[in-house]
């Protein structure tokens, strides 16, 4: 017997550099784009230049004769095999779900919609040949604006549906029995504030453009795709094309970012799948950045009418929300559900006695929207946190004091909210106190007063955001109640190899998050094996046959629990084998630091590796014991998890130019117990950056004819590190009680929290000038115009007096 | 995206490049650092028949002192220029402005001459060259000629060079006893300027003896702010003078309205940024 050094249960909580980073950063790995197969053809896709048109004529034959071209086809040519894209989340019984052909057949409904395809021996030839395709469009009227789309005489995106409304979804606390009636609250309130906020449309802007390779070999079809959801993709390919599920293998190799933008079943995946079957050869499609900006789904795009009623002391008495959510021209995999996730978050961390939420999904001639980092929760958090600052200003209260008067105190958990969720844990007081201390809140308020008094052209603003979110998606039972098409469980398998090394198979599908590292840390502690001895396998439906993939900050909260449970099963299976090897009774053994020791006789021990080898040889197994240590676990959470935190932002606003500069930014997040602080830090930094981007920089803009004006990174201004401040981060740890690791999830927290913190700071800087809102993104020109408008208004009002 | 097919030639001398341009006809295009041209090719906004790559032409990256001027080879990269001692000493305005061009990767590939010949009014260097009264040395089939900055920039992406000509070098007058500053305003750090102001101010005993101000992105070419320059000639070097002069910055300009900024906002920015640029250049 060899005695090896085992971990001491201290991997979880340790700053581990990420195992996967060397290959990801150098690019020396398998991205979908790198894959080359014998005889592989390259696809190029012709996309509609029209936002709405009938396709009256297509002739692909001129392209077929060009050098290198093997095939060219249009929607009609593959109409019988391409299948239709499905929406997995029709949120109401009568949600309008229009037909969604991957390659348009008769009509196009947004610019960038695929209309024809060329397959060639190389990508350049395919691209060149697109120009030879002849296609005639009969223009149809376009509708871009949601409110216009809902008027009786609006042009229809889908004329067969007779409406541009996809659905209206309502939650009312009086009807649900979770609270009172908003109308009563508003009638009795001392203060009623109503505001309209706009969530501009955003582009997820993942680093690796989407790409897909399909290889039909025999009757097995393998698809590699730069996707977040290989398991859901396999299922949808089977269900929507009629190909038997067991004949499809989907692989997400290393994937370069997603942010929800690759939580999608895409037309391009279906087109490539159809092309491979039509040609019976491997085919590859890699989108250009321009195509990605134009046709990969967008995020946000809501109009939010929100009303808060309160007593004179700031106590909230009611909240009502009316949303218009832009679906785009079609429904993607979870398009209608994204704003509904927000329904549970408008009440945020506050004790709200009455709540009403109504959301209408609207079709327009735009690229479809769907999940983007936070998905529904950033939108909700923005609106309520903006309005809390407005209420504080209205009542002349400090915005933090107003929040204190309304939030759920730490001794009130578990707390069932007016939206019907039960928050399991939290300590908003602790996070806020810590943030204020890191921020030096009082000193900044003093400086703000001085600058106001001296009329400094550079004004200082302080923005507050106290957020929570629901993540760890999700309890299957609740998803079912919300009419989501799948469950929210997750799966993990642990395979003990004969040499004591460990292979872990996860059903989550990392695309930059660092699961290989975090999962290894968990396994190292659970099984007492070295961190380096764990290999984490993911993203291939042949090795990981079961899983629901990665989104909604679910991987650690749900998949991590499955992993802990699987590890426990391995230990349970090894115990009788160790007892047999030690010639003792299993009840005499304890398992610590990777060793089974006989209680009271510490020198007698067997490692898991010993047991693994014993199982491999099976020469000496106890009677009736199955010779394996391998174990699977599937975990379905009882509840969401609820990270929370307090973000404080100080902005300097140049009143002469309108430029906003973030002076300091403090984020205190409570994401429960932390597996790897370095990974959490990275998630928080990136999350804040994306939230700041919405507040100050990014917006996808269409013109009235439906052309995307922000089709490149020249016009769609993603900030770089040079535009962002140093982030000061802190943590409080309130472990999630329902989770064996106490982890809550961190993927979206920074994005959810930061947008309102920044805009609140911008408005706070300008409040003495009479500014009460600046539309996002708060570009220098918008800020400057807001100042001009407030000055004009004050001049006019002065004149009236 | 992938560019349309094109021929490619890499001459080793200026004469060879001129010849290649002549042979290529109207659809031939010069490739310098490629930081503007390659994106246009990839988006298929441009589809030249032949690219004449100047990367193999010897001596075109040199920067030297000819007594009155610093002569910058057209193929000197932005990084070459901003780190060059002659430039830092005699034309610090160029070094400062060049450091704001795009990002580090672009500055190591993009060229001084390419940026000027591209004549994008949103580019930083045309305005700077204009403020410095630079002279452009152009080679063509009939030899070389010198073009002044005021004549070089003709229209949006258009210079006084003929299709069969190429930019060889730029002659920058040495400014001794001047203060200079480039004030740039953009949406994100690596973006083009919404508006930029290149200012050079000469002071003597509390008086501004001469000022030159050129504006980036306030028209289809870089624009000299003549109203500002007039107001500052032999004027007292004080706050009020600068403010009043800067208020005239947008006079006679015709900035565009686009996604990034409206014309009115650009006009407003021009006045604020001019005041700040003069402030810094004048050492006030």
Interface residues (C-beta under 8 A of the other chain):
Chain A: X123 X124 X127 X128 X288 X290 X656 X657 X659 X697 X701 X709 X710 X712 X714 X715 X717 X718 X719 X720 X722 X723 X779 X780 X781 X784 X785
Chain B: X1 X2 X4 X5 X43 X103 X185 X187 X188 X189 X190 X191 X192 X194 X259 X260 X261 X262 X265 X268 X269 X272 X273
